[in-house]
Amino acid sequence: MLQVNTVLNQLNVYGNHLQASGGEAIARALRHNLSLRTLDLGDNQIGDLATTRIANALRKTTTLTSLQIQPLNDLHPGQSPPPLPLL
């Protein structure tokens, strides 16, 4: 669905227990999505390979401006980390 969605501009899956397969699905979708601006993948266990595939997919997208992958160490319980701008 994310691949063909033209309305969604923010996706927050922080702490949703995503594993490598979920990260890889997001990487595949990012290659085609033209509307997503903010993506929060923090506090998931997507692994190095899926993270690398997401990074490679980001080379093909021009719309994503904010990506959060890991939570910051100094957060209070229940506090979401701020998104980091993409350069």
All heavy atoms as an XYZ file, in Angstrom:
660
protein
N       0.796     -1.200      0.000
C       0.000      0.000      0.000
C       0.842      1.270      0.000
O       0.488      2.232     -0.632
C      -0.922      0.018      1.216
C      -2.148     -0.807      1.052
S      -3.075     -0.244     -0.355
C      -4.657     -0.662      0.162
N       1.925      1.276      0.751
C       2.774      2.465      0.828
C       3.369      2.818     -0.533
O       3.570      3.979     -0.841
C       3.880      2.254      1.862
C       4.785      3.438      2.172
C       3.983      4.632      2.673
C       5.837      3.050      3.198
N       3.604      1.803     -1.360
C       4.188      2.054     -2.675
C       3.303      2.933     -3.540
O       3.802      3.781     -4.262
C       4.421      0.741     -3.422
C       5.578     -0.047     -2.887
C       5.759     -1.339     -3.626
O       4.786     -2.004     -3.954
N       6.992     -1.696     -3.888
N       2.016      2.737     -3.483
C       1.107      3.458     -4.377
C       0.326      4.569     -3.679
O      -0.449      5.260     -4.319
C       0.118      2.484     -5.060
C       0.862      1.520     -5.958
C      -0.712      1.740     -4.033
N       0.540      4.746     -2.389
C      -0.185      5.764     -1.641
C       0.286      7.149     -2.061
O       1.478      7.428     -2.077
C       0.032      5.567     -0.139
C      -0.861      6.450      0.684
O      -0.805      7.658      0.578
N      -1.685      5.841      1.505
N      -0.657      8.033     -2.378
C      -0.314      9.396     -2.791
C      -0.777     10.441     -1.781
O      -0.630     11.632     -2.019
C      -0.938      9.723     -4.160
O      -2.353      9.593     -4.055
C      -0.400      8.813     -5.243
N      -1.332     10.007     -0.653
C      -1.881     10.927      0.335
C      -1.037     10.967      1.607
O      -0.792     12.028      2.169
C      -3.343     10.554      0.676
C      -3.906     11.484      1.730
C      -4.195     10.574     -0.572
N      -0.575      9.829      2.063
C       0.169      9.733      3.313
C       1.483     10.494      3.220
O       2.281     10.259      2.317
C       0.456      8.259      3.633
C       1.133      7.971      4.958
C       0.178      8.254      6.112
C       1.603      6.528      5.003
N       1.700     11.442      4.156
C       2.974     12.165      4.139
C       3.787     11.942      5.408
O       4.933     12.362      5.478
C       2.786     13.658      3.842
C       1.928     14.366      4.861
O       1.877     13.986      6.025
N       1.239     15.397      4.416
N       3.210     11.288      6.411
C       3.933     10.943      7.633
C       3.606      9.504      8.011
O       2.441      9.107      7.961
C       3.528     11.847      8.791
C       3.935     13.277      8.622
C       3.561     14.096      9.856
O       3.348     13.562     10.931
N       3.478     15.402      9.688
N       4.649      8.757      8.389
C       4.449      7.391      8.854
C       5.282      7.195     10.103
O       6.498      7.378     10.083
C       4.860      6.377      7.784
C       4.729      4.900      8.167
C       3.268      4.554      8.494
C       5.246      4.020      7.052
N       4.611      6.878     11.204
C       5.283      6.665     12.478
C       5.016      5.231     12.921
O       3.904      4.898     13.316
C       4.769      7.652     13.521
C       5.481      7.529     14.846
O       6.089      6.508     15.161
N       5.408      8.570     15.641
N       6.055      4.401     12.851
C       5.952      3.012     13.309
C       6.914      2.792     14.477
O       7.407      1.699     14.695
C       6.188      2.003     12.169
C       5.051      2.041     11.176
C       7.514      2.249     11.479
N       7.163      3.854     15.232
C       8.060      3.807     16.390
C       7.591      2.727     17.361
O       6.433      2.695     17.764
C       8.081      5.172     17.086
C       9.013      5.234     18.279
C      10.333      5.626     18.118
C       8.574      4.891     19.544
C      11.194      5.676     19.209
C       9.433      4.930     20.639
C      10.743      5.338     20.460
O      11.597      5.373     21.529
N       8.481      1.819     17.708
C       8.187      0.814     18.714
C       7.160     -0.224     18.323
O       6.526     -0.817     19.186
N       6.980     -0.477     17.037
C       5.986     -1.451     16.586
C       6.555     -2.854     16.397
O       5.945     -3.689     15.749
C       5.334     -0.987     15.280
C       4.271      0.037     15.523
O       3.372     -0.172     16.325
N       4.378      1.171     14.857
N       7.729     -3.101     16.937
C       8.360     -4.425     16.894
C       8.618     -4.904     15.469
O       8.512     -6.102     15.191
C       7.533     -5.452     17.666
C       7.233     -5.041     19.064
N       8.194     -5.042     20.058
C       6.106     -4.562     19.641
C       7.654     -4.603     21.176
N       6.390     -4.294     20.960
N       8.936     -3.971     14.571
C       9.283     -4.372     13.212
C      10.578     -5.162     13.226
O      11.521     -4.836     13.941
C       9.468     -3.150     12.306
C       8.228     -2.336     11.953
C       8.612     -1.180     11.053
C       7.181     -3.195     11.300
N      10.618     -6.196     12.428
C      11.815     -7.014     12.260
C      12.400     -6.717     10.876
O      11.956     -5.810     10.181
C      11.446     -8.493     12.390
C      10.798     -8.858     13.721
C      11.761     -8.719     14.888
O      12.901     -9.147     14.820
N      11.297     -8.106     15.968
N      13.369     -7.493     10.463
C      14.050     -7.280      9.185
C      13.065     -7.281      8.008
O      13.165     -6.441      7.120
C      15.126     -8.334      8.977
N      12.110     -8.201      8.015
C      11.171     -8.276      6.886
C      10.327     -7.006      6.776
O      10.037     -6.538      5.667
C      10.276     -9.506      7.006
O       9.511     -9.449      8.190
N       9.940     -6.427      7.909
C       9.192     -5.168      7.880
C      10.037     -4.020      7.364
O       9.564     -3.180      6.595
N      11.304     -3.981      7.777
C      12.220     -2.954      7.280
C      12.448     -3.078      5.790
O      12.504     -2.081      5.069
N      12.576     -4.314      5.313
C      12.772     -4.526      3.880
C      11.529     -4.156      3.084
O      11.627     -3.615      1.985
C      13.201     -5.963      3.624
C      14.615     -6.217      4.153
C      15.122     -7.605      3.874
O      14.660     -8.241      2.918
O      16.016     -8.043      4.619
N      10.352     -4.405      3.631
C       9.108     -4.006      2.966
C       9.031     -2.480      2.854
O       8.620     -1.936      1.820
C       7.906     -4.549      3.718
N       9.447     -1.789      3.902
C       9.459     -0.328      3.854
C      10.476      0.156      2.824
O      10.210      1.091      2.072
C       9.719      0.260      5.255
C       8.459      0.067      6.116
C      10.115      1.731      5.182
C       8.583      0.486      7.540
N      11.625     -0.493      2.748
C      12.642     -0.122      1.756
C      12.090     -0.270      0.338
O      12.271      0.620     -0.504
C      13.893     -0.976      1.930
N      11.391     -1.373      0.056
C      10.795     -1.577     -1.275
C       9.776     -0.481     -1.578
O       9.731      0.059     -2.683
C      10.140     -2.949     -1.366
C      11.118     -4.090     -1.514
C      10.407     -5.399     -1.850
N       9.397     -5.790     -0.863
C       9.655     -6.482      0.232
N      10.882     -6.854      0.512
N       8.675     -6.800      1.058
N       8.963     -0.155     -0.586
C       7.923      0.858     -0.786
C       8.523      2.239     -1.018
O       8.015      3.020     -1.832
C       6.983      0.876      0.410
N       9.604      2.545     -0.318
C      10.214      3.873     -0.455
C      10.733      4.135     -1.866
O      10.797      5.280     -2.304
C      11.368      4.030      0.542
C      10.987      4.289      1.984
C      12.230      4.311      2.865
C      10.212      5.593      2.126
N      11.087      3.085     -2.559
C      11.594      3.255     -3.929
C      10.537      3.827     -4.865
O      10.862      4.389     -5.894
C      12.094      1.925     -4.481
C      13.399      1.508     -3.885
C      13.960      0.294     -4.618
N      14.505     -0.599     -3.621
C      14.138     -1.846     -3.418
N      13.222     -2.406     -4.173
N      14.689     -2.569     -2.481
N       9.259      3.647     -4.504
C       8.175      4.056     -5.398
C       7.283      5.156     -4.839
O       6.558      5.793     -5.585
C       7.307      2.842     -5.734
C       8.079      1.708     -6.311
N       8.532      1.710     -7.610
C       8.522      0.558     -5.752
C       9.206      0.597     -7.831
N       9.225     -0.117     -6.728
N       7.314      5.374     -3.531
C       6.414      6.334     -2.900
C       6.841      7.761     -3.230
O       8.017      8.099     -3.148
C       6.405      6.130     -1.385
C       5.445      7.062     -0.708
O       5.767      8.213     -0.475
N       4.263      6.570     -0.388
N       5.874      8.596     -3.596
C       6.158      9.979     -3.975
C       5.536     11.002     -3.030
O       5.573     12.195     -3.317
C       5.649     10.245     -5.395
C       6.275      9.382     -6.483
C       5.610      9.642     -7.819
C       7.768      9.613     -6.548
N       4.975     10.556     -1.902
C       4.308     11.512     -1.020
C       4.872     11.542      0.400
O       4.698     12.535      1.093
C       2.804     11.214     -0.957
O       2.580      9.937     -0.397
N       5.529     10.487      0.840
C       5.991     10.408      2.225
C       7.091     11.427      2.491
O       8.080     11.500      1.765
C       6.502      8.991      2.525
C       6.657      8.631      3.992
C       5.305      8.669      4.701
C       7.290      7.263      4.134
N       6.915     12.234      3.538
C       7.881     13.265      3.913
C       8.623     12.917      5.217
O       9.772     13.256      5.381
C       7.185     14.608      4.111
C       6.349     15.053      2.937
C       7.017     16.164      2.166
N       6.165     16.718      1.145
C       6.101     16.257     -0.101
N       6.795     15.217     -0.455
N       5.327     16.820     -0.994
N       7.930     12.248      6.140
C       8.489     11.939      7.455
C       8.292     10.460      7.750
O       7.186      9.938      7.598
C       7.789     12.777      8.541
O       7.933     14.160      8.242
C       8.384     12.507      9.911
N       9.372      9.811      8.197
C       9.317      8.388      8.525
C      10.036      8.155      9.842
O      11.199      8.530      9.996
C       9.979      7.565      7.413
C      10.096      6.065      7.630
C       8.721      5.429      7.829
C      10.817      5.425      6.451
N       9.344      7.558     10.815
C       9.926      7.243     12.113
C       9.943      5.732     12.287
O       8.906      5.104     12.443
C       9.129      7.899     13.239
C       9.790      7.740     14.604
O      10.683      6.876     14.739
O       9.416      8.466     15.521
N      11.145      5.148     12.234
C      11.338      3.709     12.412
C      12.004      3.396     13.745
O      12.474      2.286     13.958
C      12.217      3.156     11.281
C      11.649      3.228      9.875
C      12.711      2.883      8.846
C      10.459      2.308      9.751
N      12.087      4.376     14.626
C      12.807      4.210     15.887
C      12.271      3.082     16.744
O      11.102      2.707     16.657
N      13.161      2.528     17.569
C      12.839      1.482     18.530
C      12.214      0.260     17.871
O      11.201     -0.273     18.312
C      11.932      2.029     19.640
C      11.934      1.128     20.867
O      12.898      0.358     21.037
O      10.964      1.189     21.641
N      12.791     -0.158     16.759
C      12.422     -1.391     16.073
C      13.691     -2.207     15.874
O      14.794     -1.701     16.064
C      11.763     -1.090     14.729
C      10.344     -0.590     14.898
O       9.455     -1.320     15.272
N      10.146      0.697     14.640
N      13.546     -3.438     15.498
C      14.689     -4.318     15.303
C      14.802     -4.712     13.838
O      14.767     -5.898     13.493
C      14.559     -5.571     16.184
C      14.578     -5.290     17.670
C      13.237     -4.788     18.196
O      12.190     -5.181     17.728
N      13.286     -3.886     19.149
N      14.964     -3.715     12.958
C      14.979     -4.007     11.527
C      16.322     -4.555     11.055
O      16.392     -5.156      9.998
C      14.558     -2.786     10.687
C      15.489     -1.608     10.918
C      13.119     -2.416     10.985
C      15.203     -0.435     10.018
N      17.382     -4.354     11.812
C      18.672     -4.945     11.475
C      19.470     -4.150     10.464
O      18.971     -3.234      9.813
N      20.714     -4.554     10.330
C      21.650     -3.832      9.463
C      21.304     -3.948      7.984
O      21.392     -2.977      7.241
C      23.077     -4.328      9.687
C      23.606     -3.961     11.064
O      23.052     -3.030     11.696
O      24.567     -4.599     11.501
N      20.936     -5.150      7.527
C      20.645     -5.340      6.110
C      19.446     -4.504      5.679
O      19.494     -3.816      4.662
C      20.412     -6.816      5.800
C      20.124     -7.145      4.339
C      21.272     -6.682      3.436
C      19.886     -8.630      4.164
N      18.366     -4.548      6.447
C      17.179     -3.758      6.103
C      17.488     -2.262      6.183
O      17.014     -1.481      5.353
C      16.011     -4.115      7.009
N      18.300     -1.855      7.156
C      18.685     -0.447      7.270
C      19.474     -0.020      6.038
O      19.256      1.066      5.488
C      19.507     -0.211      8.547
O      18.710     -0.579      9.673
C      19.911      1.237      8.684
N      20.361     -0.880      5.566
C      21.126     -0.589      4.349
C      20.205     -0.490      3.144
O      20.363      0.404      2.306
C      22.192     -1.676      4.120
O      23.075     -1.677      5.241
C      22.978     -1.419      2.851
N      19.225     -1.364      3.068
C      18.280     -1.314      1.933
C      17.425     -0.057      1.986
O      17.106      0.529      0.959
C      17.427     -2.571      1.917
C      18.262     -3.773      1.511
C      17.457     -4.989      1.276
N      18.338     -6.035      0.760
C      18.113     -7.310      0.891
N      17.015     -7.731      1.498
N      18.956     -8.190      0.399
N      17.068      0.376      3.182
C      16.331      1.638      3.323
C      17.209      2.790      2.858
O      16.764      3.674      2.122
C      15.845      1.837      4.766
C      14.718      0.853      5.080
C      15.392      3.275      5.012
C      14.326      0.780      6.536
N      18.473      2.783      3.267
C      19.403      3.839      2.845
C      19.534      3.866      1.323
O      19.541      4.942      0.714
C      20.761      3.631      3.498
N      19.622      2.703      0.704
C      19.706      2.648     -0.760
C      18.424      3.151     -1.411
O      18.469      3.829     -2.435
C      20.019      1.227     -1.220
C      21.437      0.823     -0.903
O      22.326      1.660     -0.780
N      21.666     -0.464     -0.745
N      17.283      2.832     -0.822
C      16.007      3.308     -1.361
C      15.905      4.819     -1.268
O      15.311      5.470     -2.129
C      14.846      2.650     -0.624
N      16.511      5.393     -0.226
C      16.460      6.849     -0.065
C      17.188      7.578     -1.189
O      16.910      8.742     -1.451
C      17.042      7.250      1.288
C      16.218      6.842      2.494
C      16.948      7.193      3.779
C      14.848      7.483      2.461
N      18.077      6.893     -1.854
C      18.760      7.506     -3.008
C      17.799      7.759     -4.152
O      18.065      8.580     -5.017
C      19.892      6.603     -3.477
C      20.987      6.476     -2.465
C      22.055      5.550     -2.953
N      23.069      5.408     -1.927
C      24.070      4.582     -1.999
N      24.213      3.806     -3.053
N      24.942      4.516     -1.022
N      16.690      7.035     -4.173
C      15.736      7.146     -5.269
C      14.546      8.049     -4.955
O      13.767      8.358     -5.822
C      15.234      5.759     -5.656
C      16.337      4.842     -6.125
C      15.772      3.556     -6.659
C      16.859      2.590     -7.046
N      17.624      2.968     -8.200
N      14.410      8.435     -3.696
C      13.271      9.293     -3.331
C      13.742     10.724     -3.121
O      14.821     10.961     -2.609
C      12.542      8.773     -2.075
O      11.398      9.605     -1.850
C      13.422      8.791     -0.859
N      12.907     11.653     -3.533
C      13.228     13.068     -3.340
C      12.263     13.733     -2.374
O      12.429     14.900     -2.057
C      13.184     13.822     -4.681
O      11.888     13.674     -5.255
C      14.244     13.290     -5.636
N      11.270     13.001     -1.903
C      10.249     13.619     -1.057
C      10.523     13.478      0.434
O      10.124     14.341      1.205
C       8.863     13.032     -1.371
O       8.900     11.621     -1.175
C       8.444     13.349     -2.789
N      11.178     12.393      0.866
C      11.412     12.187      2.294
C      12.406     13.217      2.813
O      13.506     13.346      2.304
C      11.937     10.769      2.547
C      11.860     10.302      3.994
C      10.412     10.081      4.411
C      12.656      9.030      4.185
N      11.987     13.965      3.822
C      12.848     15.013      4.387
C      13.245     14.742      5.825
O      14.104     15.423      6.369
C      12.156     16.391      4.314
O      10.927     16.326      5.021
C      11.920     16.806      2.873
N      12.615     13.744      6.471
C      12.918     13.464      7.865
C      12.838     11.958      8.102
O      11.852     11.320      7.742
C      11.922     14.198      8.766
O      12.170     13.900     10.114
N      13.902     11.416      8.719
C      13.962      9.992      9.001
C      14.514      9.778     10.398
O      15.550     10.332     10.759
C      14.867      9.285      7.986
C      15.187      7.814      8.254
C      13.925      6.968      8.164
C      16.238      7.327      7.278
N      13.813      8.964     11.182
C      14.287      8.578     12.511
C      14.417      7.068     12.510
O      13.459      6.356     12.217
C      13.301      9.029     13.597
C      13.688      8.620     14.988
C      14.980      9.270     15.462
O      15.217     10.437     15.239
N      15.823      8.493     16.105
N      15.624      6.572     12.841
C      15.830      5.121     12.871
C      16.072      4.625     14.286
O      15.523      3.637     14.701
C      16.977      4.700     11.941
C      16.587      4.972     10.497
C      17.303      3.228     12.110
C      17.608      4.572      9.480
N      16.870      5.292     15.065
C      17.181      4.856     16.419
C      16.765      5.917     17.428
O      16.924      7.097     17.179
C      18.676      4.589     16.584
C      19.143      3.391     15.818
C      18.600      2.082     16.377
O      17.530      2.015     16.946
N      19.324      1.031     16.187
N      16.272      5.485     18.589
C      15.955      6.468     19.632
C      17.232      7.026     20.252
O      18.277      6.378     20.229
C      15.175      5.658     20.664
C      15.641      4.259     20.467
C      15.980      4.133     18.992
N      17.135      8.208     20.773
C      18.258      8.816     21.460
C      18.348      8.258     22.870
O      17.341      7.919     23.483
C      18.089     10.342     21.504
C      17.971     11.015     20.144
C      17.687     12.493     20.325
C      19.227     10.811     19.327
N      19.547      8.165     23.422
C      19.742      7.554     24.738
C      19.180      8.363     25.890
O      18.905      7.814     26.943
C      21.237      7.308     24.988
C      21.773      6.239     24.064
O      21.042      5.351     23.649
N      23.038      6.326     23.735
N      19.002      9.658     25.729
C      18.588     10.486     26.854
C      17.090     10.799     26.863
O      16.669     11.764     27.465
C      19.408     11.781     26.879
C      19.256     12.598     25.616
O      18.669     12.090     24.631
O      19.729     13.743     25.597
N      16.284      9.961     26.239
C      14.844     10.188     26.226
C      14.215      9.715     27.528
O      14.666      8.769     28.147
C      14.193      9.435     25.066
C      14.561      9.903     23.667
C      13.884      9.012     22.650
C      14.179     11.345     23.456
N      13.150     10.378     27.909
C      12.357      9.963     29.053
C      11.344      8.914     28.582
O      10.963      8.906     27.422
C      11.625     11.157     29.658
C      12.542     12.245     30.093
N      13.389     12.115     31.175
C      12.782     13.469     29.581
C      14.093     13.215     31.313
N      13.748     14.059     30.355
N      10.876      8.025     29.431
C       9.885      7.027     29.018
C       8.674      7.683     28.368
O       8.142      8.659     28.871
C       9.503      6.345     30.341
C      10.696      6.536     31.218
C      11.261      7.881     30.839
N       8.287      7.155     27.226
C       7.130      7.673     26.501
C       7.433      8.840     25.582
O       6.584      9.257     24.813
N       8.634      9.372     25.633
C       9.001     10.519     24.802
C       9.569     10.018     23.481
O      10.462      9.195     23.454
C      10.039     11.372     25.519
C      10.489     12.585     24.740
C      11.591     13.343     25.469
O      12.135     12.872     26.461
N      11.940     14.492     24.959
N       9.038     10.504     22.362
C       9.550     10.138     21.043
C      10.743     11.003     20.693
O      10.774     12.189     21.016
C       8.471     10.317     19.974
O       7.437      9.405     20.185
N      11.720     10.428     19.995
C      12.873     11.221     19.582
C      12.486     12.188     18.473
O      11.582     11.918     17.700
C      13.860     10.174     19.072
C      13.008      9.023     18.683
C      11.819      9.043     19.602
N      13.170     13.311     18.392
C      12.874     14.260     17.303
C      13.373     13.692     15.989
O      14.391     13.004     15.957
C      13.672     15.512     17.705
C      14.774     14.976     18.541
C      14.240     13.782     19.245
N      12.669     13.910     14.887
C      13.148     13.444     13.594
C      14.376     14.230     13.165
O      14.522     15.410     13.493
C      11.968     13.692     12.655
C      11.164     14.749     13.327
C      11.395     14.595     14.807
N      15.251     13.573     12.448
C      16.449     14.226     11.949
C      16.225     14.644     10.508
O      15.708     13.875      9.699
C      17.640     13.272     12.029
C      17.966     12.765     13.432
C      19.077     11.735     13.363
C      18.367     13.913     14.342
N      16.605     15.851     10.119
C      16.448     16.268      8.727
C      17.419     15.512      7.843
O      18.539     15.193      8.237
C      16.772     17.762      8.755
C      17.614     17.941      9.976
C      17.184     16.889     10.955
N      16.976     15.183      6.640
C      17.852     14.553      5.666
C      18.575     15.633      4.883
O      17.982     16.626      4.484
C      17.049     13.674      4.707
C      16.330     12.501      5.364
C      15.485     11.774      4.330
C      17.317     11.549      5.986
N      19.834     15.441      4.647
C      20.604     16.422      3.882
C      20.713     16.020      2.447
O      20.703     14.932      2.071
C      22.006     16.565      4.487
C      22.028     16.995      5.950
C      23.448     17.007      6.465
C      21.398     18.355      6.120
